């Protein structure tokens, strides 16, 4: 079935840019000068992080809410968690589709808590966020953790299958990943602490696409890619096994302002929980392939998935 491509109104891009500028200004202690459109309390604002899978998930949950009769604005690519999480707490947005372990870590949870069962991680996260006016809904079976990849030819030549195999080589290798990677427990900090990996150099990459391309061209030797990244299927890069279990549980989960949940009640939670219950890791891989290997817009990918569910 051919799916309708939803155009994202230009004013939503301006709103997202305004929110990001406002929050970044506040974070730096400056006075916010960027005007932000007045809120319409009858419209749910759903924000996404600035990487393709999360943009797609935001469109997916946003469209499902529209199908159920909600008015929704999807603010795609608002920024990193350092931008999106404050926006949610401050009521500038109402809903974010996040990942349980990373959000628990960001919120001050322990590594032990983040490595529990999916429900235990959700409970710990809910406890952390309840005092901040946020509610954690049902996690999806779908899980997407940080993955660390090398060129397939390099893995074959060096006999690499596990992250531990990199230890004797790391001092001669260049690592590439998001700019925030050096400050993250489950990125470079964790690779050093859990695996003893001290790389020769770090080269920040603005997108996962840029990371994959840099790996393939040899600009970097090791790169951070999600375990559900669509281009992994082409065989040019290989994920190394996280044999010391550095990465936490990373189930997809909607996080909503508690005030919004009170306003809409079970009508909202049933829609969000219902979609989460159907979304598994195989779905994420397939959806990411549609968005990267066979490029289509996040809205179109979301429409395809929901059409298949309905069919």
C-alpha positions in Angstrom: 0.0 0.0 0.0 1.3 3.4 -0.9 1.6 5.6 2.2 0.8 9.3 2.4 3.8 11.5 3.1 2.9 14.1 5.8 4.6 17.4 5.2 6.0 19.0 8.4 4.9 22.6 8.5 7.8 25.0 8.3 6.7 26.8 11.5 7.4 23.7 13.5 11.0 23.9 12.5 11.1 27.5 13.7 9.5 26.5 17.0 12.0 23.7 17.5 14.9 26.1 16.7 13.4 28.7 19.1 13.0 26.2 21.9 16.5 24.9 21.5 18.0 28.4 21.5 15.9 29.4 24.5 17.1 26.4 26.5 20.7 26.6 25.5 20.7 30.3 26.5 19.2 29.5 29.9 21.8 26.7 30.4 24.6 29.1 29.7 23.2 31.6 32.2 22.2 34.2 29.6 18.9 35.9 29.0 16.7 34.2 26.5 16.2 36.4 23.5 14.6 33.9 21.0 10.8 34.3 20.8 8.9 31.0 21.3 5.4 30.6 19.9 2.6 30.8 22.6 1.4 27.4 23.7 -2.0 26.1 22.6 -3.0 23.9 25.6 -5.1 21.8 23.4 -2.1 20.7 21.3 0.4 18.1 22.5 4.0 19.0 21.8 6.1 15.9 21.1 9.9 16.5 20.9 12.6 14.3 19.4 16.3 14.1 19.8 18.6 15.0 16.9 19.2 11.6 15.4 17.2 9.7 12.8 15.8 6.8 14.8 14.4 9.2 17.5 12.9 11.5 14.8 11.2 8.5 13.4 9.9 7.3 16.8 8.5 10.8 17.5 6.7 10.8 14.2 5.4 7.2 14.9 3.9 8.1 18.3 2.7 11.5 17.1 0.8 10.0 14.2 -0.7 7.3 16.3 -1.9 10.0 18.7 -3.4 11.9 15.8 -5.2 8.8 14.6 -6.7 8.6 18.1 -8.0 12.1 17.9 -5.3 14.1 19.6 -3.9 17.3 18.2 -0.1 16.9 18.0 2.9 19.0 17.0 6.1 17.0 16.4 9.2 19.0 17.1 11.9 17.0 15.3 15.6 17.2 16.0 15.2 19.5 19.0 18.7 18.6 20.3 20.5 16.3 22.7 19.1 15.1 26.0 20.7 18.2 27.6 18.3 20.3 25.6 15.2 18.1 25.4 15.0 17.0 29.1 14.9 20.6 30.4 12.3 21.5 27.8 10.1 18.7 29.1 10.6 19.6 32.7 9.8 23.3 32.0 6.6 22.5 30.1 7.9 23.7 26.7 7.1 20.3 25.4 4.8 17.6 26.7 6.1 14.2 25.6 9.5 12.7 24.6 10.2 9.1 23.4 13.3 8.2 25.3 15.5 5.2 26.2 15.3 3.8 29.7 18.9 3.2 30.7 20.4 6.4 29.2 17.7 8.5 30.8 18.1 6.8 34.2 21.8 7.6 34.0 21.2 11.2 33.0 18.7 11.5 35.9 21.3 10.3 38.5 20.5 6.6 38.7 23.2 4.0 39.3 24.8 1.7 36.8 23.4 -1.3 38.8 19.9 0.1 38.5 20.3 0.7 34.7 21.3 -2.9 34.2 18.2 -4.5 35.8 15.2 -6.1 34.1 13.2 -3.7 31.8 10.5 -3.3 34.4 13.0 -2.7 37.2 14.7 -0.1 35.2 11.4 1.6 34.4 10.5 1.6 38.1 13.8 3.1 39.1 13.4 5.8 36.4 9.8 6.5 37.4 11.0 7.0 41.0 13.7 9.4 39.8 11.4 11.5 37.6 8.2 11.6 39.7 9.4 14.5 41.8 10.2 16.5 38.6 6.7 16.4 37.3 7.3 13.6 34.8 5.7 10.2 34.4 7.3 7.1 32.7 4.9 5.0 30.7 5.1 1.4 29.6 8.5 0.5 27.9 8.4 -1.1 24.5 10.1 -4.5 24.0 12.1 -2.6 21.4 15.6 -1.9 22.7 18.4 0.2 21.1 21.8 0.4 22.9 25.0 2.1 22.0 27.0 -0.2 19.7 30.7 0.1 18.8 31.6 -0.7 15.2 34.7 -1.2 13.1 35.1 -1.7 9.4 34.3 -5.3 8.5 37.6 -5.7 6.7 39.5 -4.4 9.8 37.6 -6.8 12.1 38.5 -9.7 9.8 42.2 -8.8 9.4 42.7 -8.3 13.2 40.4 -11.1 14.4 38.1 -8.7 16.2 34.7 -9.9 17.5 34.5 -8.3 21.0 35.2 -4.9 22.5 37.9 -6.5 24.7 39.8 -7.4 21.5 40.5 -3.7 21.0 42.6 -3.2 24.1 46.1 -3.9 22.6 45.2 -1.8 19.5 43.3 1.2 21.0 46.3 3.4 21.5 46.8 3.5 17.7 43.1 4.0 16.8 40.9 7.0 16.3 37.4 6.9 17.8 34.4 8.8 16.4 31.1 9.5 18.0 28.7 12.3 19.2 30.4 15.4 20.6 29.1 14.6 24.0 30.6 11.1 24.0 33.7 11.9 26.2 31.4 13.0 29.0 29.1 10.0 28.8 29.3 6.9 31.2 28.3 4.6 28.4 30.5 6.0 25.7 34.2 6.9 26.1 34.2 7.1 29.9 32.8 3.5 30.0 35.1 2.2 27.4 38.0 3.4 29.4 36.7 2.2 32.8 35.3 -1.2 31.7 37.6 -2.1 28.9 40.8 -0.1 29.5 40.4 1.5 26.0 42.4 4.7 25.6 42.2 5.8 22.0 44.8 7.8 20.2 42.3 10.5 19.2 38.6 11.4 19.3 36.9 12.9 16.3 33.4 14.2 17.0 30.7 13.2 14.5 27.5 15.2 14.1 25.3 12.4 12.9 25.3 8.6 12.8 25.4 8.8 9.1 28.6 10.8 9.4 30.0 8.2 11.8 29.3 5.3 9.4 30.8 7.2 6.5 33.9 8.1 8.5 34.3 4.4 9.4 33.9 3.2 5.8 36.4 5.8 4.5 39.0 5.1 7.2 38.8 8.6 8.8 38.1 6.8 12.1 38.7 3.3 13.2 36.0 2.7 15.8 32.7 4.5 15.9 29.5 4.6 18.0 26.4 3.4 16.1 23.2 2.2 17.6 22.7 -1.5 17.7 19.6 -1.0 15.5 21.3 1.2 12.9 19.9 0.5 9.5 23.2 0.5 7.5 24.6 -2.3 9.6 22.8 -4.7 7.2 25.0 -3.8 4.3 28.0 -5.6 5.9 30.6 -2.9 5.5 30.9 -2.2 9.2 30.6 -4.7 12.1 29.4 -4.3 15.6 31.7 -5.6 18.3 30.1 -7.6 21.1 29.8 -5.8 24.4 31.3 -8.7 26.3 31.6 -6.9 29.6 28.1 -5.7 29.5 28.9 -2.0 29.7 25.6 -0.9 28.1 22.4 -0.6 30.2 18.9 -1.6 29.3 17.7 0.8 26.6 14.0 0.1 26.0 12.1 2.7 24.1 9.8 4.5 26.5 7.4 7.5 26.4 8.0 10.1 29.1 5.1 12.5 29.7 4.6 15.5 31.9 2.4 14.4 34.8 0.1 17.4 34.4 -0.6 16.3 30.8 -1.5 12.8 32.0 -3.9 14.2 34.5 -5.5 16.3 31.8 -6.1 13.4 29.4 -6.2 10.4 31.7 -6.4 6.8 30.4 -7.3 8.1 27.0 -3.7 9.1 26.5 -1.9 6.3 28.3 -3.9 3.6 26.4 -2.8 5.0 23.0 0.8 5.3 24.0 1.1 2.0 25.9 -0.8 0.2 23.1 1.8 1.3 20.5 4.7 0.5 22.8 3.4 -3.0 23.4 3.6 -3.7 19.6 7.0 -2.2 19.0 9.9 -4.7 19.2 13.6 -4.6 18.3 13.1 -6.2 14.9 10.7 -3.4 14.1 13.3 -0.8 15.0 15.9 -2.4 12.7 13.4 -2.6 9.8 12.3 1.0 10.3 15.8 2.3 10.5 16.6 0.5 7.3 13.8 2.3 5.6 15.1 5.6 6.9 18.8 5.0 6.0 19.5 2.3 3.5 16.3 3.1 1.5 16.0 6.8 2.4 12.5 7.9 3.3 11.3 10.6 5.6 10.6 9.8 9.3 6.9 10.6 8.8 6.7 8.3 5.8 8.4 5.5 7.7 6.0 6.0 10.6 3.0 5.9 8.3 4.2 2.7 6.7 4.5 1.0 10.1 1.1 2.1 11.3 -0.5 1.1 8.1 1.0 -2.4 8.5 -0.3 -2.6 12.1 -3.8 -1.6 10.9 -3.7 -4.1 8.1 
